[in-house]
């Protein structure tokens, strides 16, 4: 999933570069499922693929963790929550979902998170939300009904849909945590440090859950089928670790430093579109016209829910979908 920072951006000559970085981040994140699904179909358990992704990225980001070694003492709860929800929870649920349902559908369901955040704000925290944000929730729910084709008796694997919703819920938990983790008057932690320690915490949790010592390591020495074409499994893994995780997170953070969180959030919504197109081209996962239309409605609804002004005024950022409070860029990835 994409990681945003709460740093406010100003108009600058680097805005064009920021847009390019945001697009690159969406493209990198969107390609994770396309590379992971062949590995799962080749015999790797979805949890093992997640562990390889997170552990490999944590190893690459280790120098940044050393650089920000004071963070665990300053924000232990924030780092633990980031690792459990934004890293381990989102990715594990997302990869488990795409092992049972199409990549694009899994990611579109995960993008219900901004709408679910509003439900938390309205009914749990009992804070007002705007009418535009409520409209976003309705649109997202209606679009999801088209994506899963409810009129045909739920054409997708039910457990796969549950996993995808789990990825969305993990993102909700992360948004709520990031809202609580930014105390008034306390400087926000460096997002790169949060990413590094989040990956380390996520890798530690996933090591216990996935038990990689029981993984079929021989799969990585062979090849996987990408829409009928044999591709080295280790090449797919390298893409997942270096491009779909490390580069995706870092470019996402750098882009938000040059753009407003709202603009970066709009570009991040392209991740679902990119993932669907790549799955269509590379995996042969064809969606029907109602599903494509429903996916577009989900994205529109998620965008409205994420960027709408909160009904209680600008002092309540979570009611706008958490964009102003996000520490990072999904999916992730659940």
C-alpha positions in Angstrom: 0.0 0.0 0.0 1.2 3.8 -0.7 2.7 5.8 2.2 2.0 9.5 2.8 3.5 12.0 5.1 1.8 14.8 7.0 4.3 17.4 5.8 2.5 20.3 4.2 3.7 21.2 0.8 3.9 24.5 -0.9 3.9 25.5 -4.6 7.4 25.0 -5.9 9.3 24.3 -9.1 9.5 20.7 -7.9 5.8 20.1 -8.3 6.2 18.4 -11.7 8.9 16.2 -10.3 6.5 15.3 -7.4 3.8 14.3 -9.8 6.2 12.1 -11.6 7.3 10.5 -8.4 3.7 9.9 -7.3 2.9 8.3 -10.6 6.0 6.1 -10.3 4.9 5.1 -6.8 1.4 4.1 -8.0 2.9 2.1 -10.8 5.3 0.3 -8.5 2.7 -0.5 -5.9 0.2 -1.5 -8.6 2.6 -4.1 -10.0 3.0 -6.0 -6.7 0.1 -8.3 -7.2 0.9 -9.1 -10.8 4.4 -10.3 -9.7 3.2 -12.1 -6.6 0.4 -14.1 -8.0 2.6 -16.3 -10.3 4.8 -17.1 -7.3 1.7 -18.2 -5.3 0.5 -20.3 -8.3 3.9 -21.9 -8.5 3.6 -23.3 -5.0 4.5 -20.6 -2.5 2.1 -19.9 0.3 0.7 -16.3 0.2 2.1 -15.7 3.7 5.5 -16.8 2.6 5.4 -14.4 -0.4 4.5 -11.6 2.0 7.3 -12.6 4.4 9.8 -12.6 1.5 8.6 -9.2 0.4 8.6 -7.6 3.8 11.8 -9.2 5.1 13.7 -8.4 1.9 12.5 -4.7 2.0 13.4 -4.5 5.7 16.9 -5.7 4.9 17.3 -3.0 2.2 15.9 -0.3 4.5 18.1 -1.4 7.5 20.6 1.5 7.1 17.7 4.0 7.5 16.6 2.2 10.6 20.1 2.6 12.0 20.1 6.3 11.1 16.8 6.8 13.0 17.6 4.5 15.9 16.0 6.9 18.4 12.6 6.4 16.9 11.7 3.2 18.8 12.2 5.0 22.1 10.2 8.1 21.0 7.3 6.4 19.2 7.1 2.6 20.1 3.3 2.4 19.8 3.3 4.1 16.4 6.1 1.9 15.0 4.4 -1.3 16.3 1.0 -0.2 14.9 2.6 0.6 11.5 4.4 -2.8 11.4 1.3 -4.8 12.5 -1.3 -3.0 10.3 0.2 -1.0 7.5 2.9 -3.7 6.7 2.0 -7.1 8.0 -1.8 -6.9 8.2 -2.4 -5.2 4.9 0.1 -7.2 2.9 -0.9 -10.6 4.4 -4.6 -10.0 3.8 -4.1 -8.6 0.3 -1.8 -11.5 -0.9 -4.2 -14.0 0.6 -7.0 -12.3 -1.3 -5.3 -12.2 -4.6 -4.6 -16.0 -4.3 -8.4 -16.5 -4.6 -9.8 -13.5 -6.5 -8.5 -11.3 -9.4 -5.8 -8.8 -8.6 -7.8 -5.8 -9.6 -10.8 -6.8 -7.5 -8.7 -7.4 -4.4 -7.1 -3.9 -4.7 -10.4 -2.2 -5.5 -12.0 -3.7 -2.3 -8.9 -2.6 -0.4 -9.6 1.0 -1.6 -12.8 1.0 0.5 -10.6 1.9 3.4 -11.2 5.7 3.2 -14.9 5.1 3.3 -14.6 2.7 6.2 -12.5 5.4 8.1 -15.5 7.7 7.9 -17.7 5.0 9.5 -15.2 4.8 12.3 -15.2 8.6 12.8 -19.0 9.0 12.6 -20.2 6.0 14.6 -17.2 5.2 17.0 -15.7 8.6 17.6 -19.1 10.3 17.1 -17.6 13.1 15.1 -19.4 14.8 12.1 -18.5 14.1 8.5 -19.4 16.1 5.4 -22.2 15.3 3.0 -19.6 14.9 0.2 -17.8 12.3 2.3 -21.0 10.4 3.0 -21.6 10.5 -0.8 -18.2 8.9 -1.3 -19.2 6.1 1.0 -22.4 5.4 -0.9 -20.6 5.5 -4.2 -17.8 3.2 -3.0 -20.4 0.7 -1.7 -22.4 0.8 -4.9 -19.3 0.3 -7.0 -18.2 -2.6 -4.9 -21.6 -4.3 -5.5 -20.9 -4.0 -9.2 -17.3 -5.3 -8.9 -18.4 -8.5 -7.1 -21.6 -8.8 -9.2 -24.0 -9.3 -6.3 -26.9 -9.9 -8.8 -25.3 -13.2 -9.8 -25.0 -14.6 -6.3 -21.5 -13.3 -5.4 -19.5 -14.6 -8.4 -16.2 -14.4 -6.5 -14.7 -16.6 -3.8 -16.2 -15.5 -0.5 -13.1 -16.1 1.5 -11.1 -14.1 -1.0 -13.5 -11.2 -0.5 -13.1 -11.5 3.3 -9.4 -11.3 3.0 -9.6 -8.2 0.7 -12.0 -6.5 3.2 -9.5 -7.5 5.9 -6.8 -5.5 4.1 -9.1 -2.5 4.0 -9.8 -2.8 7.7 -6.1 -3.0 8.4 -5.7 0.3 6.6 -8.5 1.8 8.7 -6.7 0.7 11.8 -3.5 2.4 10.5 -5.4 5.6 9.7 -6.9 5.8 13.2 -3.5 5.0 14.8 -1.7 7.7 12.8 -4.4 10.2 13.9 -3.7 9.3 17.6 0.1 9.1 17.1 0.6 12.8 16.2 0.4 14.7 19.5 0.0 18.4 19.5 3.3 20.2 19.7 5.3 17.0 19.0 7.3 17.0 15.8 6.2 14.3 13.4 8.8 11.5 13.0 10.7 11.2 9.8 8.5 9.0 7.4 11.5 7.1 6.1 12.4 6.1 9.6 8.8 5.0 10.2 8.8 2.9 7.0 12.1 1.3 7.9 11.0 0.3 11.5 7.6 -0.6 10.3 9.1 -3.1 7.8 11.3 -4.5 10.6 8.4 -4.9 12.9 6.3 -6.4 10.2 9.0 -8.8 9.3 9.3 -9.9 12.9 5.6 -10.6 13.2 5.4 -12.3 9.9 8.3 -14.5 10.8 6.3 -16.0 13.7 3.1 -16.2 11.7 4.5 -17.4 8.3 7.2 -19.7 9.7 9.4 -19.4 6.6 11.7 -22.3 7.7 8.9 -24.5 6.3 8.7 -22.7 3.0 9.4 -24.6 -0.2 12.6 -22.7 -1.1 13.1 -24.7 -4.3 10.3 -22.7 -5.9 12.6 -19.7 -6.0 15.2 -21.6 -8.0 12.7 -22.5 -10.7 10.3 -20.5 -12.9 6.8 -19.2 -12.6 4.2 -18.8 -15.3 3.2 -15.2 -16.2 0.2 -15.6 -18.5 1.8 -18.7 -20.0 5.4 -17.3 -20.2 8.1 -18.8 -18.0 9.7 -16.2 -15.8 12.5 -16.8 -13.2 10.9 -16.8 -9.8 13.8 -15.0 -8.3 13.3 -12.1 -10.8 9.6 -11.8 -9.7 10.7 -11.7 -6.1 13.3 -9.1 -6.8 10.7 -6.9 -8.5 8.4 -7.3 -5.5 11.1 -6.4 -2.9 13.0 -3.7 -4.7 10.3 -2.1 -6.9 6.9 -2.8 -5.5 8.1 -2.2 -1.9 11.2 -0.2 -1.4 11.0 2.1 -4.4 7.2 2.3 -4.1 7.4 3.5 -0.5 10.3 5.9 -0.9 9.0 7.5 -4.1 5.6 7.9 -2.4 7.1 9.7 0.5 9.2 12.0 -1.7 6.3 12.8 -3.9 4.2 14.0 -0.9 7.0 16.3 0.1 6.5 18.1 -3.3 2.7 17.8 -3.5 -0.2 18.3 -1.1 -1.5 15.1 0.6 -4.8 15.6 -1.3 -3.1 15.6 -4.7 -0.8 12.7 -3.8 -4.0 10.8 -2.7 -5.6 11.3 -6.0 -2.6 10.0 -7.9 -2.4 7.0 -5.4 -5.9 6.0 -6.5 -4.4 5.2 -9.9 -2.7 2.2 -8.2 -6.0 0.2 -8.5 -6.4 1.1 -12.1 -2.7 0.2 -12.9 -3.0 -3.1 -11.0 -6.2 -4.0 -13.0 -4.7 -3.1 -16.3 -1.5 -5.0 -15.6 -3.4 -8.0 -14.4 -5.5 -7.8 -17.6 -2.4 -7.6 -19.9 0.1 -9.9 -18.0 -2.2 -12.4 -16.2 -5.1 -12.5 -18.6 -7.6 -11.6 -15.9 -10.5 -10.1 -17.9 -13.2 -8.2 -16.0 -16.7 -7.7 -17.4 -18.0 -4.2 -18.4 -20.1 -3.9 -15.1 -17.0 -4.8 -13.1 -14.9 -2.2 -14.8 -17.6 0.4 -14.4 -18.0 -0.6 -10.7 -14.3 -0.3 -10.2 -14.3 3.3 -11.6 -17.2 4.1 -9.2 -15.2 2.6 -6.2 -12.3 4.8 -7.1 -14.4 8.0 -7.4 -16.1 7.2 -4.1 -12.9 6.5 -2.3 -11.4 9.8 -3.7 -14.4 11.8 -2.5 -14.3 10.2 0.9 -10.6 10.8 1.2 -10.5 14.4 0.1 -13.8 15.9 1.3 -13.7 18.6 3.8 -14.7 17.4 7.3 -18.1 18.5 8.5 -16.7 19.7 11.8 -14.1 22.0 10.3 -10.5 21.7 9.3 -9.4 20.7 12.8 -10.8 17.2 12.3 -8.5 15.7 9.6 -9.6 12.0 10.0 -13.1 12.9 8.9 -11.7 13.7 5.5 -10.4 10.1 5.1 -7.1 10.5 7.0 -5.2 12.0 4.1 -3.8 14.8 6.2 -2.7 12.4 9.0 -1.2 9.6 6.8 2.4 9.0 7.6 2.9 7.3 4.3 1.1 5.5 0.6 -2.0 0.2 -0.6 -1.8 -2.7 0.2 -1.7 -3.4 0.6 -0.6 -4.6 0.7 -3.1 -5.7 2.5 
